Amino acid sequence: MLNTRFLALLGITFSAALMRLVPHPPNVTPIAAIALFGGVYFATKRTAFLVPLAAMYLSDLALGFFVYDFGWFHWFMPFVYASFVVTVCLGSLIRHRLTPLTVGGAALIGSVLFFIVTNFGVWLVGNFYPKTVTGLVSCYVAAIPFFRNTLVGDAAYTLMLFGGFALAQRYLPVLREEPVRMPARICLR
């Protein structure tokens, strides 16, 4: 049976993904924040990957068919999704050490990772830059303005998702995770 906490997490994740459909500056999106949030808060690894990836894919479908006219797939997607999956893993790594510093650090790492992986993909698969070291460097340099936007978007959405859920848990006890209880030790003498 689905519990209230799971339904709230599901709603938050899909609502954040819908924000990609609202007009925004380039790269100011909730992508990394959704991945990090999913890695931290969904109880099982399967759900931590599946729910954020499903939210991401559904928003990609809407963008592909109704906004950008690339359909259900574009050549750049594998690189975006690879960085997304690694960011879910980052969330899983910090899930038991949640502090503003660990969440902020993981969000920053996710932003840098997205920048490195996706721009490598632009260089590797696209026809914009020569397939040389100079072409790769040119690709990264040209992407710096987008990286600033990525940092802003990731910081804002991470703060909204994590801060909003922390506040919700504070005032709605039903959203708090039950502590894992260890079995009583059996002592044989």
Secondary structure, 3 states (H helix, E strand, C coil): CCCHHHHHHHHHHHHHHHHHHCCCCCCCCCHHHHHHHHHHHCCCHHHHHHHHHHHHHHHHHHHHHHCCCCCCCCCCHHHHHHHHHHHHHHHHHHCCCCCHHHHHHHHHHHHHHHHHHHHHHHHHHCCCCCCCHHHHHHHHHHCHHHHHHHHHHHHHHHHHHHHHHHHHHHHCHHHCCCCCCCCCCCCCC
